[in-house]
Amino acid sequence: MFFKRGFNMFFNLIRFLLFFLVVNLSYGANLTPNSSTNLPVNLSSPGGVRIMLLSDNLNDKISANFYGKTVTIVKNNNKQYALIGLPLKIKIGSHFINVYINNKKRVKKWFKVVYKKYKTQYITIKNKKFVNPGKMDYKKITEDSKAIAVAKKHYDKDVVPNIPFSIPVKGIKTGSFGLRRFFNKQPRSPHGGMDIAAPAGTPIKAPSAGKIIEVGNYFFSGNCVFINHGQGLVSFYAHMSKIDVKVGDVVKQGDIIGQVGKTGRVTGAHLHWSIGLNGTWVDPQLFLKTGD
Ligand SMILES: [Zn+2]
């Protein structure tokens, strides 16, 4: 009798622990931000966003940098947080940001970056110039990557980011962020954005308010647009069939910026959507509102 009761208690304890484990695991896997805050989802892994509380005083003047790059600071519920964009190539382990509050001495704030597994994707591209470009193409590719690098690290201290974002195109998410990619069996950079498949001509809507800082036609990305959302947060739209904005335009959430297409290195019509934070691509899903 006593043995049976002891066994039951033991069994209940195990069940309780398992329940906790499952709840915590599913919480960790949930990449949708809480819609009542204006913080993205915290993901302290390569390609993620590390959120750090820096002050509980909204009047504190704060600046922070991460490997020399200015970090986004947002205000939320009377507190100030750093949003640190973590590159896909960042080393697993301890890192720090330099924080300056009210121009006082530098304080180092340490955090850990933990491993996250990204899947491998094999893509076959029919037009071989997109896998092994010619000499003339390299000139264009170099110019494009310079323009992309400049737009990606755009920092505007006067604009405050508006989070969460809405999905720019209603479609099927096909290629997810961080995939390790092979084009025609040759290794290439990991996927720095989210791919959303939709018919060519589908309108692309600004996911959040911002200002158009770059419009171009690039070798790999095709027709594309960059939006500055403020404080080092930018978004990028590629392979468009049509662009409906120009540099300097101010957009609200939901404004149409162009249409889905298949320009550049693609296998079919889709939107490639990237989010840049302190000059590095991070997972756009972390910024989306619940259900998007
Ligand atoms: Zn893509």
Boltz pocket constraint, residues with backbone or C-beta under 6 A from the ligand:
constraints:
  - pocket:
      binder: B
      contacts: [[A, 175], [A, 191], [A, 193], [A, 194], [A, 195], [A, 271], [A, 272], [A, 273]]
      max_distance: 6.0
